[in-house]
Amino acid sequence: MEEGDKITDYNLGKKQAIIPSYGIPGDFDGDGTTEYAWTVPPKIDETGESCAGECFALLTFSNTSIPSLRFDMSIGADVLQNIGNVDDNPGDELAIVPSWFTSCWRTGQGITFRNGLWKSIVEPFSIHCDLIEKGVKLIKKDPDKRGYVIVSYSDMEKWANDLNPDAMFQTKTVSLKK
């Protein structure tokens, strides 16, 4: 074998990055080894109200062989949770709620790293900051239905129609995307 073969490239990719204190542990690539995930925010201008350049955050990993995932129109993550292995494939899944400068309404996502690609495991869902502040686990494996998860979300339409505070704390059972 010569230098630069796939084994060498794989091992070089396993080298560890500097892990920030807010990195969350998990086995995100399903190889049985713990790595860490965190978001890298864009540069913010001197006003603190806009990006200095492009406005996107990167979901990054200590195992550099796992590709970063770009979130446009984001300045970080209000929530980044290891939700465990909810799809019965190797590796843990993540729930993420990208953050922005204004508004309490956000969009939550569930993602998995499978076959070298990032994929959604559920349709994006609405989240209000009241739900975020409760520290709720956003996506949980449904113990009663194989291939389903329980999603915690906020019902924006219900809130807009009758200002019902219960609209902020809803759950629904949904099937995992294939």
Beta strands, then each sheet from edge to edge (+ up, - down):
strand 1: 24-26
strand 2: 35-40
strand 3: 56-61
strand 4: 69-72
strand 5: 77-84
strand 6: 93-98
strand 7: 105-114
strand 8: 117-120
strand 9: 125-128
strand 10: 139-141
strand 11: 148-153
strand 12: 170-175
sheet 1: 1+ 2- 3+ 4-
sheet 2: 5+ 6- 7+ 8-
sheet 3: 5+ 6- 7+ 9-
sheet 4: 10+ 11- 12+
end
